[in-house]
């Protein structure tokens, strides 16, 4: 086994939700990120404080095995047990320290008790968490877009980030919120069954209104790639296409996953002309034609987990080995446990930085999900034919 490069961790850069701005910083765009690989300067990292098991709802249960959905329905609305929070918090602290040691400014959401009940005239729910800012916000250039999420328990998920967003807005960033969805029964197919292998693809969402999670999109300059899923419908994709206008192109990635949710364990651009794909979910013959000149990097099988509790409590698929964060176009931050992925990255010319975040899976993801890159040093370009 190769000796992957380790990092000596130091005290992280300031993690306050709204740090003061001095005159030297005034000329730096507060928000500017066009792709997944330009040199990373500032990032938001999620928070475990107040994390709550998602409240029971068909749109939540449809992405879980039946036995897990039954358990989730029973425990939904309760705080995550400390047995899960403790190891995840230790790894998250290590990750934040790593980013700080690499010169990346780290911002964090405000602590919130997500057990508090909230609602609309049509329904009520408890919350979920502030663990995955990549899901609820999309950064396109100098703009932060709050997304219209399909899980009722995530309806107000951007609120812990509002002090930060307002700070960015005051300093010149653009701030948009997509239309707040009603999330009434008309949005969900009451007769939905997960399609079996060989059956035509179907989704729990109807086209009643636009909904999407930001994590169903990845960015490559003027081109965005999206997977339709059980949290992103065609109306949501079309809303974003019209909102961004003719300066951007959105390409749909066809996934063979029977319970799709979020593109970053299926298809992830790593550098100009290089994309990592999941061979279980992606047929390379059906990729968009604009990728004909790109290097298609086939992700290796994830290394097996040796913790039964982690296997049982993860709300993510086994392909979190792909959920990596690019520090720049040469340096991916990747899970230390998945040594086969680290080897593959090295063989493709990258210099991976191993880190631990394996125990974050019960809270929604890994390095890519747990973050939102706010500022990368680069300009808007086109990277496709």
N, C-alpha and C positions, 0 to 999 in steps of 0.2 A: 504494500500500500504506500503511495507517495506521501511524503510529509507535507501536507498542505500548509500554506503560510498562515501563521497565527498572528493575532494582533495584541499588543500590550495596551490595555485600556486605561484611559485617564479620565479625569472629571469632565463630563459633557459640557458642551456649550449651553448657555442659558436656555431653560426650558419653560419660562414664564409664558402665560397666554398672551400678554400684550406688553412686550418690552419697550422701554423708551427709545425714541429715535433721535440720534444726534445729527448734526448738519452733514457729517461725512457720509451718512447713510442715505441722506435725502435724495441723492441723485440715482440711487440704485432702485430699479423697478421692484416693488415689493412682491409682485407675483409675475413670473415669466417662465413658462415651461411648455415646450413644443413637442417633446418626444420622451421616450423612456430611457435615453442613454446619454444625453448631454451632461457635462460635469455638474454634479449635484452640489448646490450651495445652501439650500434651506428646505426643510422637510417638516411635516407634521407627523408625529407618532401617536398612536392611540393610547388609551388609558384603560386599565382594568377596574379602577374604582367604580363601585356601584353596578357592576355587570350583573345582569339578570337573565335567567333562562328564558328564552323567547316564549311569549304567551301562545297558547294553542290556537291554531288557525289552519285551514286546509292548505294555504299557500306556503306555510312553514312545513307542515307534515309531508307534503308531496315530494320533498327532496330527501326524506329520511326513509330508512327501512321500516317496514310496518311495526316491528317490535320497538324500535327507537321512537317512532312517532307516538306510540301509546305511552311510553315513559315520559316523553317530552310534554304530552298533554297533561300528565299528572303533576309534573314538577314545574311547568311553565309559570312564570311570575315570581318564582322564588330566587333568592340570591344564589349565585354559584357557590358550591362548598369550598372552604379554604383548602381542601386537599387538591383541588384543581387550580385555584387562584395562586397559591404559594409558588409552585414550580414555574408557572407562567410568568409571574411577576419577577422572579429572579432572572429569568431569561430576557424579559423585556428590558429590565434595568441594564443588563449587559449589552443589549443591542443599542440602547440609547447612548451608553458610554462609548461604544465603538464608533457610532456616528460622530459624536463630539470629538473623539481622538483623531478622526479623519478630517476635521475641519468643517463639518457640516453643522449649520445652525439648526437646532431642534426646537420645535414648538409643540405644545401639548394642549389638549382641550381642558376645560374646567371640570373639576369633579362634579358628578351628578348622581343622585340616587335614582336609578332607572326602575325601581320597584313602584314608584309613584304612578297611580292610575291617571290616565288622560283619555280624551275622546273627542268625537265630533257629534253632531245631532243623530248620527246613524249607528255608532258603535263606540265601544271603549276598550282599552287595552292597558297593559303595563308595558314598559320599555324593554330594551335589550342591552345596549351598551355603547360605549365610545371607543370600542376596540379597533374598529376598521374604518378609518376616515376615507379610504379609497372607495368605499361603497356609496357614500352619501354625497360626495362632492367630486366634481370633474374640473380639472384645470386645463384650459385651452388658451395658450398664449398668456395674456395678462388678465384673464377672466376666470373667476371661480363660479361654477354653476352648481347650485343645490339641486339634487335630483329628486324626482317624484317616485319614491320607493313603494313597492307593492306589498311589503309586510306591514300590517297595521302597527306592530310593536316598534317599528322604526320610523314612525310618522314624524316625530320631532327630533330625530337623531342629530341634526346639525346644530341644535341649540347649545350644546356644550362648546361649540366652536365659534359662537357668534361674537364674543369679545375679540377673538383673533380676526375673524372676517371683517368686522367693522374697523379694526386697526388697519388692515390691508386696504380697505376701501378709502379710508381717510388719507392714505398715502398714495392713492392714485389707481389702485386696482379696480377692475370692473367686477361687479357682483350681480349675478342673475339667479333667480329661483324659478325653476320650471313650475308650471301650473300645479297647485296642490291637488292631488287626486282625492276623489270621494271615497274610494275603497269600499264601495257597497257590493252587495252580492252579485250585481250585474257584471263586475269585473272578473269573476271567477267562475269557471266551468264546474257546475255542481256534479256533473257526471264524469269528471276527469278520472282516468286511470293511467298510470305510468305505462307508456308503450313498451311492449316486449321487443326483443331483438327481431328484426325483420318486419315489424309493423311500421306503418307511416308515422312520422314524428308528430306529436301533438303536445300542447302546452296547457297548463291550468288557466292561463290568462286569456280573456277575450279581448276584443278591440273596443271595449266600452269607453276607454279614456287612455291617454298616454301615461305609461309608467316605465321607468327604467332605473337600474342601478348603474352608477358610474363604472363599477368594476366589470361590467360587460363590454367596456370599450377599452382599447389601448391605442396609443397615439404614435404616429410616425410622420411628424411634420404636418403637411397639408392633407395627409391621409389618415383616417381613423378606421379601425377594424372592430367589428362588433359581432357577438353571438346573440341571436334571439334565444330567450330562455324562459324559465318559470318566474322571473322577476322583471323581464324586459320584453315588451310586446312591439309589434310593428309600428303602432302609433307612437310609442316612445322614441323609436329609432327615427321615424319621420319628423317628429317634433324637433329633435336635435339637428337633423339635416337642414331643416328650414331655418332654424335659429342661427346656425353657423353660416349659412349662405353659400354662395358659389366659390368662395375661397377655399373650401374644404370639400373632401370627398369621403363618404362613408361606405365601406365595403363589408358585406355580411360574410362571416366565416361559417361554413356549414359544419355542425358538430354531430357526431354519432352518439354522444352521451344521451342516455335515456332520461336523465334528470338534470338538465343543464342549468347552471347558475354560476355566472362569472367566467370571463374569458381567460383569466390569468393562471389557470391550471390547464389550459387547452392550447393557447396561442399567445406567445409573448415575444415581441421584437426586443432584441438585445443590443443591436448596433446597426448602423446603416447597412442595409442589404443582408441582415442576418436575423432569422426568426426561429425561436424554439417552439416546436410543436409536440403535442401529445399524440403518439401513434395509435392509442386506443380510440381516441375521439376524432382524429383528423385523417381524412383520405387526401393525400397530397395531390391526387389527380383532380380534386375538386376545389383547390385553392383559387382565389381570384387571379385572373390573368395578369394583373399589375405586379404580381410577385414572381413572374417567370424568371427574372434575372436575379432573384434573391437566393442566398444560401439557406436551404431548409435543414435545420438542425433537429434531428430526431432524439427526443428525450429518452434516456435509458429508463428501465423499470425502476420504480422507487425501491430503496432498500427496505426490507420488512421491519415493522416495528416490533420491539420486544417487550412492550408494556401493554398488557391487556386492557387496563383502565383507559389508556389513551385511545386505543382502538375503539372502545365502546362509547367514549364521550365526545370524540371528534365530530363536529358538524360539517366537516369538509371531506372531500374525496381523498383517495390515497395519493393523488398526484400533486400534493402540496410541495413535493420536491422541485416542481417547476416554478413555485411562487417566489421568485428571487427579485432582488432590487439591484438595479445597475447604479453603481457609484459614478461611473463614466463608461465609455464604450469598451473598456478593457477589463473592468473590475466589477464582477457581480458579487453581491453579498448573498451567500447561499447556506442552506442548512447543513451543519456539520455532520449530522447523522447520515445524510444521503451521499455517501462516498462515491457511489457510481456516477451521480450527477456531477460531483466535483471533478472526477477524472475526465468525464466527457467535456466539461467546460475547458479544462486545461488542454485537451486534445484539439479543441477548436481554436486555440490561440488566446483564450481568456486567462486572466490571473485571478481565480476565485478567492474570496475572503470568507473563510468559514466562520459561522456564528451559530449559536443555539437559539432556536425559537420553536422547538418541536411541541412544547406543551401549550402553545397558543391556539392549537387546533380546536379545542372545545369552544373558543371564543370567536372563531370565524376565519382563521387563515394563518399566514406566515408573513414574511418580510414585505411582500408587495401589498398584501391586503392591509397590513397593520400601519401603513404609511400613506402619505399624500405628498408627492413632491411639489413644492411651492415655487422654487426658483432653480432653474438649471441654466448654465452659461451657454447660450447658443442663440441661433436665429431661426426664423420660420423658413423651412426649405421643403422641397419635394424629393422623396427618396425612391419613387417608383417610376416605372415606364409609363 
